[in-house]
């Protein structure tokens, strides 16, 4: 039993763990930032907003089931494909949440300042985790094994790859390295020490930087602007 568990504690297992964290964070967002709010009122003939959100959650869980099954069966090629599909859904929900957060800016009141700041912080964390997973899926040598991308050029130029650094001749990037790329892209709005090489890496980094600009500059700025009114309102 111990050997069975150890054989499945590989990078795919950690990717599934990160997906579960993202699911929990997205379900912690305010009700007006969930996918059900995005559905036009005229289209809600049979399902209300709350039921639509529940259906969307069920869809995500149903798609997650094969991912867990592939992990248990140790079918790594199918596991990678399933992780990509899961992350596509999570990315779609992130974009919907950003759009809804922008559309609801005009309805903000001082009483909602803290709620807006909480949602902004959650979206920033979700943004980092989702794109760290994308970068990891695309570029990780371990996740590429046994796929069509195994022998393709790198997507990212790490400093350890670009020069002969002592004790780093056999270095290979792991998830924390891609988490660092996503973190710095969020706050620097672009690459820092690691450069994107492929067009897909540049496109993903461009999308993450755009989300970061909207989240930090527009949304966080709006939250801080109504914060003094919220303090006055509370007294």
Backbone as CSV, one residue per row, in Angstrom:
resi,resn,N_x,N_y,N_z,CA_x,CA_y,CA_z,C_x,C_y,C_z
1,UNK,0.831,-1.214,0.000,0.000,0.000,0.000,0.860,1.257,0.000
2,UNK,1.924,1.218,0.829,2.824,2.371,0.894,3.507,2.592,-0.451
3,UNK,3.934,1.485,-1.078,4.567,1.601,-2.388,3.610,2.126,-3.437
4,UNK,2.343,1.740,-3.356,1.330,2.219,-4.304,1.175,3.731,-4.189
5,UNK,1.117,4.230,-2.942,0.955,5.672,-2.715,2.184,6.420,-3.184
6,UNK,3.365,5.919,-2.852,4.603,6.602,-3.237,4.752,6.683,-4.749
7,UNK,4.324,5.645,-5.464,4.456,5.634,-6.923,3.594,6.695,-7.589
8,UNK,2.572,7.161,-6.877,1.671,8.158,-7.446,1.937,9.563,-6.929
9,UNK,2.891,9.729,-6.022,3.258,11.061,-5.535,4.305,11.625,-6.486
10,UNK,3.878,12.034,-7.668,4.770,12.648,-8.645,4.212,14.026,-8.997
11,UNK,4.779,14.659,-10.014,4.382,16.032,-10.328,2.912,16.131,-10.718
12,UNK,2.374,15.077,-11.329,0.955,15.091,-11.676,0.079,15.188,-10.446
13,UNK,0.488,14.507,-9.368,-0.266,14.572,-8.122,-0.249,15.982,-7.543
14,UNK,0.899,16.643,-7.620,0.980,18.013,-7.118,0.140,18.956,-7.987
15,UNK,0.069,18.697,-9.283,-0.766,19.525,-10.156,-2.238,19.392,-9.777
16,UNK,-2.678,18.172,-9.481,-4.060,17.957,-9.050,-4.318,18.678,-7.723
17,UNK,-3.343,18.645,-6.834,-3.469,19.338,-5.541,-3.638,20.838,-5.743
18,UNK,-2.880,21.420,-6.668,-2.989,22.862,-6.946,-4.352,23.181,-7.548
19,UNK,-4.850,22.315,-8.431,-6.182,22.518,-9.019,-7.249,22.538,-7.935
20,UNK,-7.138,21.644,-6.964,-8.105,21.612,-5.863,-8.055,22.905,-5.050
21,UNK,-6.868,23.445,-4.830,-6.738,24.716,-4.104,-7.417,25.841,-4.882
22,UNK,-7.195,25.876,-6.208,-7.811,26.910,-7.039,-9.334,26.797,-6.993
23,UNK,-9.854,25.567,-7.038,-11.306,25.364,-6.947,-11.856,25.928,-5.647
24,UNK,-11.179,25.670,-4.542,-11.627,26.182,-3.243,-11.599,27.710,-3.205
25,UNK,-10.551,28.303,-3.768,-10.446,29.766,-3.776,-11.525,30.395,-4.651
26,UNK,-11.789,29.800,-5.815,-12.814,30.351,-6.699,-14.202,30.241,-6.078
27,UNK,-14.450,29.170,-5.356,-15.744,29.031,-4.676,-15.866,29.951,-3.476
28,UNK,-14.758,30.585,-3.056,-14.785,31.526,-1.936,-15.066,32.958,-2.377
29,UNK,-15.123,33.195,-3.695,-15.412,34.535,-4.192,-16.860,34.920,-3.899
30,UNK,-17.134,36.207,-3.922,-18.492,36.694,-3.678,-19.448,36.138,-4.726
31,UNK,-20.724,36.040,-4.356,-21.717,35.437,-5.247,-21.855,36.198,-6.564
32,UNK,-21.608,37.538,-6.534,-21.774,38.322,-7.760,-20.569,38.220,-8.696
33,UNK,-19.581,37.399,-8.357,-18.429,37.184,-9.234,-18.383,35.764,-9.780
34,UNK,-19.403,34.980,-9.484,-19.444,33.605,-9.962,-20.037,33.530,-11.366
35,UNK,-19.839,32.397,-12.028,-20.219,32.247,-13.435,-21.721,32.438,-13.639
36,UNK,-22.536,32.023,-12.669,-23.986,32.164,-12.804,-24.430,33.599,-13.009
37,UNK,-23.681,34.548,-12.465,-24.011,35.972,-12.631,-23.769,36.433,-14.064
38,UNK,-22.898,35.712,-14.775,-22.527,36.086,-16.135,-23.612,35.729,-17.141
39,UNK,-24.486,34.806,-16.773,-25.551,34.381,-17.683,-26.609,35.475,-17.786
40,UNK,-26.985,35.917,-19.001,-27.991,36.974,-19.148,-29.320,36.585,-18.489
41,UNK,-30.016,37.545,-17.882,-31.293,37.240,-17.217,-32.317,36.589,-18.139
42,UNK,-32.327,36.993,-19.430,-33.300,36.425,-20.370,-33.050,34.937,-20.632
43,UNK,-31.804,34.478,-20.358,-31.469,33.083,-20.618,-31.775,32.182,-19.435
44,UNK,-32.131,32.769,-18.301,-32.408,31.981,-17.105,-33.883,31.580,-17.066
45,UNK,-34.290,30.783,-18.061,-35.694,30.399,-18.144,-36.020,29.289,-17.152
46,UNK,-35.093,28.362,-17.017,-35.353,27.204,-16.161,-34.474,27.184,-14.909
47,UNK,-33.329,27.915,-14.953,-32.407,27.870,-13.836,-32.158,29.290,-13.319
48,UNK,-32.236,29.457,-12.018,-31.896,30.721,-11.418,-30.392,30.873,-11.311
49,UNK,-29.971,32.016,-10.806,-28.545,32.303,-10.698,-27.850,31.326,-9.757
50,UNK,-28.470,31.031,-8.628,-27.857,30.121,-7.660,-27.731,28.714,-8.229
51,UNK,-28.775,28.251,-8.919,-28.731,26.912,-9.513,-27.686,26.856,-10.625
52,UNK,-27.562,27.947,-11.385,-26.551,27.997,-12.448,-25.149,27.859,-11.869
53,UNK,-24.902,28.518,-10.730,-23.604,28.394,-10.076,-23.358,26.964,-9.599
54,UNK,-24.401,26.338,-9.081,-24.271,24.963,-8.614,-23.995,24.012,-9.771
55,UNK,-24.666,24.248,-10.904,-24.439,23.410,-12.085,-22.999,23.552,-12.566
56,UNK,-22.489,24.783,-12.572,-21.108,25.024,-13.006,-20.117,24.323,-12.076
57,UNK,-20.395,24.358,-10.771,-19.534,23.661,-9.814,-19.548,22.160,-10.059
58,UNK,-20.729,21.607,-10.343,-20.843,20.176,-10.626,-20.065,19.812,-11.887
59,UNK,-20.134,20.684,-12.916,-19.402,20.441,-14.162,-17.899,20.357,-13.885
60,UNK,-17.390,21.283,-13.077,-15.966,21.274,-12.751,-15.583,20.009,-11.991
61,UNK,-16.435,19.593,-11.069,-16.139,18.392,-10.294,-16.201,17.143,-11.159
62,UNK,-17.166,17.108,-12.089,-17.290,15.947,-12.984,-16.050,15.816,-13.860
63,UNK,-15.546,16.951,-14.345,-14.342,16.918,-15.183,-13.115,16.574,-14.353
64,UNK,-13.156,16.917,-13.057,-12.027,16.606,-12.185,-11.945,15.117,-11.854
65,UNK,-13.075,14.419,-11.912,-13.108,12.985,-11.571,-12.161,12.169,-12.453
66,UNK,-12.192,12.332,-13.810,-11.227,11.572,-14.629,-9.781,11.900,-14.277
67,UNK,-9.512,13.144,-13.916,-8.153,13.526,-13.542,-7.676,12.709,-12.345
68,UNK,-8.527,12.601,-11.338,-8.178,11.818,-10.153,-8.059,10.333,-10.511
69,UNK,-8.941,9.864,-11.406,-8.880,8.461,-11.827,-7.570,8.169,-12.564
70,UNK,-7.161,9.062,-13.468,-5.896,8.873,-14.188,-4.711,8.918,-13.232
71,UNK,-4.826,9.731,-12.168,-3.762,9.792,-11.178,-3.655,8.469,-10.419
72,UNK,-4.796,7.917,-10.024,-4.797,6.653,-9.283,-4.281,5.506,-10.155
73,UNK,-4.702,5.510,-11.444,-4.278,4.459,-12.369,-2.860,4.684,-12.895
74,UNK,-2.318,5.878,-12.615,-0.962,6.248,-13.056,-0.849,6.280,-14.580
75,UNK,-1.910,6.755,-15.249,-1.884,6.962,-16.694,-1.438,8.400,-16.947
76,UNK,-0.163,8.619,-17.033,0.403,9.972,-16.970,0.118,10.806,-18.218
77,UNK,0.060,10.157,-19.373,-0.234,10.921,-20.594,-1.657,11.471,-20.561
78,UNK,-2.616,10.622,-20.196,-3.996,11.087,-20.071,-4.151,12.050,-18.906
79,UNK,-3.360,11.868,-17.869,-3.408,12.775,-16.721,-3.013,14.181,-17.141
80,UNK,-1.990,14.287,-17.976,-1.553,15.613,-18.439,-2.639,16.284,-19.261
81,UNK,-3.279,15.525,-20.149,-4.366,16.086,-20.964,-5.519,16.544,-20.081
82,UNK,-5.844,15.728,-19.096,-6.936,16.072,-18.184,-6.607,17.312,-17.359
83,UNK,-5.358,17.453,-16.935,-4.933,18.643,-16.174,-5.070,19.890,-17.034
84,UNK,-4.714,19.777,-18.321,-4.853,20.907,-19.243,-6.317,21.329,-19.369
85,UNK,-7.225,20.361,-19.506,-8.655,20.672,-19.616,-9.178,21.312,-18.330
86,UNK,-8.758,20.792,-17.193,-9.163,21.382,-15.915,-8.710,22.826,-15.816
87,UNK,-7.468,23.068,-16.198,-6.938,24.433,-16.085,-7.592,25.380,-17.077
88,UNK,-8.045,24.857,-18.215,-8.795,25.682,-19.163,-10.094,26.186,-18.537
89,UNK,-10.796,25.296,-17.847,-12.030,25.690,-17.169,-11.757,26.720,-16.078
90,UNK,-10.712,26.498,-15.310,-10.367,27.430,-14.241,-9.974,28.793,-14.804
91,UNK,-9.277,28.799,-15.938,-8.890,30.060,-16.576,-10.116,30.804,-17.084
92,UNK,-11.063,30.060,-17.676,-12.305,30.678,-18.137,-13.048,31.330,-16.971
93,UNK,-13.131,30.627,-15.846,-13.826,31.200,-14.690,-13.093,32.423,-14.149
94,UNK,-11.768,32.414,-14.203,-10.997,33.580,-13.773,-11.311,34.792,-14.638
95,UNK,-11.365,34.599,-15.961,-11.668,35.706,-16.879,-13.083,36.230,-16.643
96,UNK,-14.031,35.329,-16.383,-15.399,35.748,-16.089,-15.442,36.555,-14.803
97,UNK,-14.726,36.122,-13.776,-14.701,36.834,-12.495,-14.104,38.223,-12.654
98,UNK,-13.042,38.341,-13.458,-12.427,39.655,-13.704,-13.421,40.572,-14.399
99,UNK,-14.109,40.046,-15.421,-15.088,40.849,-16.153,-16.213,41.311,-15.235
100,UNK,-16.735,40.413,-14.417,-17.825,40.766,-13.507,-17.359,41.763,-12.456
101,UNK,-16.132,41.628,-12.009,-15.616,42.566,-11.016,-15.495,43.968,-11.596
102,UNK,-15.104,44.058,-12.873,-15.028,45.371,-13.536,-16.424,45.948,-13.737
103,UNK,-17.370,45.105,-14.164,-18.726,45.581,-14.431,-19.446,46.041,-13.166
104,UNK,-19.067,45.516,-12.013,-19.740,45.887,-10.767,-19.058,47.039,-10.045
105,UNK,-18.027,47.622,-10.667,-17.338,48.732,-10.010,-18.261,49.921,-9.783
106,UNK,-19.168,50.176,-10.742,-20.065,51.319,-10.618,-21.063,51.185,-9.493
107,UNK,-21.272,49.972,-9.008,-22.240,49.751,-7.927,-21.575,49.651,-6.561
108,UNK,-20.279,49.897,-6.496,-19.569,49.785,-5.225,-20.001,50.875,-4.260
109,UNK,-20.085,50.527,-3.005,-20.404,51.457,-1.933,-19.350,51.323,-0.846
110,UNK,-19.219,52.326,0.031,-18.249,52.201,1.121,-18.442,50.950,1.962
111,UNK,-19.673,50.478,2.077,-19.943,49.291,2.887,-19.346,48.032,2.263
112,UNK,-19.078,48.080,0.941,-18.548,46.914,0.240,-17.041,47.008,0.023
113,UNK,-16.380,47.997,0.615,-14.958,48.186,0.364,-14.135,46.981,0.788
114,UNK,-14.389,46.486,1.982,-13.604,45.360,2.475,-13.881,44.097,1.666
115,UNK,-15.136,43.910,1.237,-15.481,42.752,0.423,-14.771,42.814,-0.924
116,UNK,-14.708,44.013,-1.514,-14.023,44.198,-2.788,-12.533,43.909,-2.646
117,UNK,-11.922,44.372,-1.561,-10.497,44.121,-1.346,-10.232,42.627,-1.142
118,UNK,-11.148,41.947,-0.461,-11.008,40.503,-0.253,-11.077,39.765,-1.584
119,UNK,-12.059,40.128,-2.437,-12.183,39.486,-3.741,-10.969,39.786,-4.613
120,UNK,-10.456,41.006,-4.531,-9.279,41.381,-5.310,-8.089,40.530,-4.909
121,UNK,-7.898,40.338,-3.615,-6.790,39.521,-3.127,-6.939,38.072,-3.572
122,UNK,-8.154,37.528,-3.496,-8.391,36.154,-3.930,-8.096,35.980,-5.414
123,UNK,-8.530,36.940,-6.226,-8.303,36.850,-7.675,-6.814,36.933,-7.988
124,UNK,-6.076,37.747,-7.241,-4.626,37.825,-7.444,-3.975,36.471,-7.166
125,UNK,-4.373,35.812,-6.088,-3.803,34.502,-5.746,-4.201,33.464,-6.793
126,UNK,-5.470,33.482,-7.212,-5.938,32.550,-8.241,-5.180,32.761,-9.549
127,UNK,-4.961,34.017,-9.905,-4.219,34.353,-11.112,-2.806,33.758,-11.070
128,UNK,-2.143,33.893,-9.933,-0.787,33.358,-9.787,-0.786,31.838,-9.909
129,UNK,-1.707,31.174,-9.224,-1.726,29.711,-9.222,-2.076,29.138,-10.599
130,UNK,-3.084,29.734,-11.264,-3.495,29.220,-12.578,-2.362,29.322,-13.591
131,UNK,-1.696,30.483,-13.647,-0.654,30.649,-14.661,0.636,29.932,-14.278
132,UNK,0.899,29.756,-12.981,2.046,28.929,-12.600,1.842,27.503,-13.091
133,UNK,0.595,27.047,-13.053,0.281,25.707,-13.552,0.435,25.634,-15.070
134,UNK,0.005,26.688,-15.771,0.189,26.724,-17.224,1.672,26.655,-17.592
135,UNK,2.485,27.491,-16.936,3.915,27.510,-17.243,4.556,26.159,-16.943
136,UNK,4.129,25.549,-15.860,4.656,24.248,-15.455,4.286,23.177,-16.469
137,UNK,3.026,23.184,-16.911,2.569,22.185,-17.885,3.337,22.315,-19.197
138,UNK,3.558,23.536,-19.662,4.193,23.771,-20.955,5.673,23.432,-20.956
139,UNK,6.378,23.814,-19.889,7.834,23.820,-19.949,8.510,22.736,-19.125
140,UNK,7.837,22.172,-18.136,8.490,21.216,-17.244,8.982,19.986,-18.005
141,UNK,10.268,19.666,-17.917,10.783,18.463,-18.599,10.102,17.189,-18.110
142,UNK,9.735,17.145,-16.829,9.100,15.943,-16.277,7.699,15.767,-16.845
143,UNK,6.918,16.860,-16.898,5.561,16.764,-17.426,5.550,16.551,-18.935
144,UNK,6.648,16.892,-19.615,6.721,16.691,-21.063,7.027,15.245,-21.448
145,UNK,7.558,14.480,-20.506,7.959,13.113,-20.823,6.779,12.289,-21.333
146,UNK,7.011,11.617,-22.459,5.977,10.760,-23.032,4.912,11.501,-23.803
147,UNK,5.133,12.812,-24.101,4.167,13.605,-24.853,4.811,14.097,-26.151
148,UNK,3.997,14.764,-26.976,4.504,15.303,-28.239,5.492,16.443,-28.025
149,UNK,5.482,17.032,-26.807,6.336,18.186,-26.541,7.654,17.810,-25.879
150,UNK,7.935,16.502,-25.782,9.106,16.059,-25.018,10.411,16.607,-25.584
151,UNK,10.524,16.676,-26.910,11.778,17.088,-27.532,11.682,18.486,-28.158
152,UNK,10.647,19.231,-27.833,10.535,20.595,-28.344,11.439,21.539,-27.557
153,UNK,11.773,22.708,-28.147,12.624,23.669,-27.431,11.962,24.169,-26.153
154,UNK,12.759,24.735,-25.274,12.245,25.289,-24.019,11.248,26.413,-24.287
155,UNK,10.335,26.586,-23.361,9.418,27.723,-23.410,9.935,28.901,-22.592
156,UNK,10.798,28.621,-21.608,11.340,29.674,-20.752,12.856,29.529,-20.640
157,UNK,13.526,30.680,-20.620,14.980,30.700,-20.479,15.326,31.092,-19.048
158,UNK,15.528,30.084,-18.208,15.962,30.317,-16.839,17.442,30.687,-16.829
159,UNK,17.877,31.463,-15.833,19.312,31.786,-15.743,20.180,30.534,-15.661
160,UNK,19.695,29.503,-15.004,20.475,28.267,-14.875,20.639,27.561,-16.220
161,UNK,19.732,27.844,-17.167,19.815,27.226,-18.486,20.703,28.027,-19.429
162,UNK,20.830,29.317,-19.176,21.497,30.204,-20.131,22.999,30.341,-19.893
163,UNK,23.505,29.858,-18.766,24.939,29.984,-18.484,25.395,28.822,-17.620
164,UNK,26.699,28.600,-17.622,27.281,27.521,-16.832,27.526,28.000,-15.405
165,UNK,26.544,27.773,-14.550,26.657,28.158,-13.152,27.141,26.950,-12.356
166,UNK,28.140,27.125,-11.510,28.657,25.983,-10.738,27.540,25.279,-9.953
167,UNK,27.577,23.950,-9.990,26.637,23.084,-9.275,25.232,23.086,-9.878
168,UNK,25.044,23.730,-11.041,23.731,23.759,-11.684,23.771,23.121,-13.080
169,UNK,24.792,22.303,-13.338,24.922,21.709,-14.672,23.815,20.699,-14.971
170,UNK,23.258,20.069,-13.929,22.164,19.116,-14.113,20.851,19.659,-13.575
171,UNK,20.752,20.955,-13.478,19.556,21.586,-12.897,18.359,21.441,-13.830
172,UNK,17.185,21.214,-13.243,15.936,21.135,-13.997,14.859,21.894,-13.225
173,UNK,14.058,22.726,-13.896,13.055,23.526,-13.180,11.966,22.659,-12.564
174,UNK,11.505,23.068,-11.396,10.398,22.412,-10.696,9.271,23.420,-10.510
175,UNK,8.176,22.970,-9.896,7.019,23.856,-9.769,7.327,25.181,-9.078
176,UNK,8.120,25.222,-7.984,8.412,26.525,-7.355,9.035,27.541,-8.310
177,UNK,9.784,27.064,-9.295,10.380,27.978,-10.276,9.305,28.633,-11.151
178,UNK,8.298,27.876,-11.531,7.205,28.427,-12.344,6.253,29.265,-11.482
179,UNK,6.123,28.909,-10.222,5.347,29.745,-9.295,6.008,31.108,-9.137
180,UNK,7.334,31.126,-9.097,8.066,32.393,-9.007,7.842,33.244,-10.259
181,UNK,7.839,32.608,-11.439,7.575,33.350,-12.681,6.190,33.990,-12.624
182,UNK,5.177,33.211,-12.216,3.815,33.731,-12.146,3.699,34.847,-11.105
183,UNK,4.379,34.695,-9.983,4.325,35.709,-8.921,4.947,37.027,-9.390
184,UNK,6.134,36.956,-9.984,6.799,38.182,-10.437,6.063,38.832,-11.609
185,UNK,5.448,38.010,-12.485,4.672,38.570,-13.593,3.462,39.329,-13.077
186,UNK,2.862,38.838,-11.995,1.696,39.503,-11.421,2.033,40.887,-10.900
187,UNK,3.180,41.036,-10.266,3.507,42.301,-9.607,4.453,43.179,-10.430
188,UNK,5.164,42.589,-11.388,6.041,43.380,-12.253,5.442,43.614,-13.628
189,UNK,4.282,42.976,-13.907,3.592,43.075,-15.189,4.446,42.592,-16.357
190,UNK,5.376,41.703,-16.098,6.216,41.181,-17.163,7.314,40.310,-16.598
191,UNK,8.174,39.758,-17.469,9.237,38.861,-17.003,10.304,39.610,-16.218
192,UNK,10.964,38.899,-15.321,12.058,39.486,-14.546,13.366,38.784,-14.910
193,UNK,13.715,37.728,-14.180,14.976,37.047,-14.481,14.824,35.910,-15.482
194,UNK,13.570,35.482,-15.732,13.301,34.372,-16.650,12.513,34.886,-17.848
195,UNK,13.029,34.645,-19.029,12.416,35.197,-20.241,11.584,34.146,-20.974
196,UNK,10.418,34.540,-21.515,9.637,33.611,-22.347,10.280,33.479,-23.722
197,UNK,10.351,32.266,-24.236,10.979,32.012,-25.530,9.958,31.718,-26.618
198,UNK,8.979,30.884,-26.321,7.997,30.485,-27.333,6.847,31.484,-27.383
199,UNK,6.118,31.441,-28.492,4.966,32.333,-28.649,3.867,32.014,-27.652
200,UNK,3.659,30.728,-27.340,2.616,30.368,-26.383,2.962,30.851,-24.980
201,UNK,4.239,30.803,-24.622,4.657,31.315,-23.319,4.462,32.827,-23.248
202,UNK,4.792,33.521,-24.335,4.607,34.970,-24.371,3.133,35.341,-24.309
203,UNK,2.276,34.562,-24.997,0.840,34.836,-24.984,0.266,34.653,-23.582
204,UNK,0.667,33.585,-22.902,0.187,33.350,-21.542,0.669,34.432,-20.580
205,UNK,1.932,34.814,-20.712,2.465,35.852,-19.836,1.793,37.197,-20.114
206,UNK,1.480,37.467,-21.382,0.772,38.692,-21.740,-0.617,38.715,-21.114
207,UNK,-1.320,37.583,-21.167,-2.655,37.493,-20.577,-2.592,37.665,-19.062
208,UNK,-1.621,37.024,-18.427,-1.506,37.164,-16.971,-1.178,38.594,-16.578
209,UNK,-0.279,39.239,-17.324,0.072,40.623,-17.021,-1.137,41.544,-17.188
210,UNK,-1.959,41.292,-18.219,-3.157,42.110,-18.429,-4.127,41.954,-17.262
211,UNK,-4.322,40.714,-16.795,-5.190,40.479,-15.647,-4.633,41.181,-14.409
212,UNK,-3.316,41.147,-14.265,-2.681,41.789,-13.113,-2.872,43.295,-13.132
213,UNK,-2.749,43.890,-14.320,-2.948,45.340,-14.438,-4.367,45.715,-14.027
214,UNK,-5.343,44.967,-14.532,-6.745,45.242,-14.189,-6.976,45.064,-12.701
215,UNK,-6.441,43.979,-12.151,-6.684,43.664,-10.748,-6.023,44.669,-9.816
216,UNK,-4.739,44.923,-10.028,-3.984,45.757,-9.096,-4.274,47.240,-9.300
217,UNK,-4.184,47.710,-10.546,-4.314,49.144,-10.805,-5.763,49.622,-10.700
218,UNK,-6.663,48.941,-11.399,-8.051,49.406,-11.445,-8.831,48.995,-10.202
219,UNK,-8.828,47.719,-9.898,-9.688,47.214,-8.833,-9.161,47.546,-7.442
220,UNK,-7.872,47.305,-7.201,-7.311,47.643,-5.904,-7.339,49.150,-5.686
221,UNK,-7.084,49.917,-6.758,-7.161,51.370,-6.638,-8.558,51.836,-6.287
222,UNK,-9.561,51.214,-6.875,-10.956,51.552,-6.568,-11.302,51.197,-5.116
223,UNK,-10.811,50.045,-4.657,-11.076,49.636,-3.281,-10.464,50.634,-2.298
224,UNK,-9.245,51.077,-2.568,-8.590,52.029,-1.667,-9.268,53.397,-1.713
225,UNK,-9.832,53.752,-2.870,-10.487,55.062,-2.985,-11.767,55.146,-2.172
226,UNK,-12.458,54.003,-1.986,-13.695,54.039,-1.219,-13.478,53.605,0.220
227,UNK,-12.212,53.229,0.552,-11.918,52.796,1.906,-12.152,53.898,2.945
228,UNK,-11.702,55.170,2.696,-11.982,56.212,3.686,-13.477,56.399,3.943
229,UNK,-14.286,56.293,2.873,-15.729,56.409,3.047,-16.281,55.260,3.856
230,UNK,-15.647,54.080,3.694,-16.098,52.926,4.467,-15.817,53.107,5.938
231,UNK,-14.640,53.684,6.273,-14.301,53.928,7.671,-15.252,54.951,8.286
232,UNK,-15.564,55.983,7.505,-16.514,56.993,7.982,-17.895,56.405,8.158
233,UNK,-18.253,55.491,7.201,-19.563,54.868,7.249,-19.715,53.989,8.494
234,UNK,-18.613,53.320,8.877,-18.678,52.417,10.025,-18.811,53.169,11.340
235,UNK,-18.342,54.416,11.386,-18.475,55.192,12.594,-19.756,56.023,12.590
